[in-house]
Amino acid sequence: DEVTFQGDAYRNQVGQTLLLVVPEPPFEVEDQETIDLTGWSAFSRWTHKISDDSETILQGYFNHAKRMGIWYDEERHTADVDFQHRFQLATRHEIIWGLGYRNYEDELGNGPTVRFDPEEEQLQLLSASLQDEITVVEDKLKLTVGSKFEDHYYSGFEVQPSVRAVWTPTKRQAVWAASSYAMRTPSRAELDVDFDAAAFPLDDETVGLIHLVGNKDYDSEDLLSYEVGYRVQPHERWWFDVAA
């Protein structure tokens, strides 16, 4: 058994110059902002070796962060728990499966230019993963297949599979190819932000305002990727890789 504990805390100040949008001439006002950043986090991991071919990992994480500034204030808490189990099945399969849970809470104080609706939010993420590394030909060909499964507050249930093959014809050469499907969940800002981007005169009496609003129907972005690569070692001190 191996147990790890880690914690840290920080306090920081960041100065910057802002251009605040106002609905009258000169339509932008320069302001100096000092952002106070504080936070702390704690992390622990327990690795338990069952045998030479099997082990489990259980880890937990908590983070608290606070931001105080002119544009907006933010306070958030993130709690995360993950479990993973690796074991050998027969002689050709190495299985890795895992479960995860994340809870995210934030409270945002709206400023003169940037606002969020709602100001408080709680998000949860459930995840699972399964991977099988298959030895097709001993010391020559390995195939890895697996998938990640997520159930997110914003985007619902998502499946992200992948497959990878590595062929080593000699000890100094390797050829690999992979395909994977990945998704990016929308951020809090993309759904909930309310932002005055710019103001300008339309005529002597009317002011135009460019106003950006988050999209509550924002979908996840998805990516289907294909990769191939080749590695060669012409000399014991040199490796060359090419990938596309």
Secondary structure, 3 states (H helix, E strand, C coil): CEEEEEEEEEEEEEEEEEEEECCCCCCEEEEEEEEEEEEEEEEEEEEEEEECCEEEEEEEEEEEEEEECCCEEEEEEEEEEEEEEEEEECCCEEEEEEEEEEEEEEEEEECCCEEECCCEEEEEEEEEEEEEEEEEECCCEEEEEEEEEEEECCCEEEEEEEEEEEECCCCCEEEEEEEEEEEECCCHHHHHEEEEEEEEECCCCCEEEEEEECCCCCCCEEEEEEEEEEEEEEECCEEEEEEC
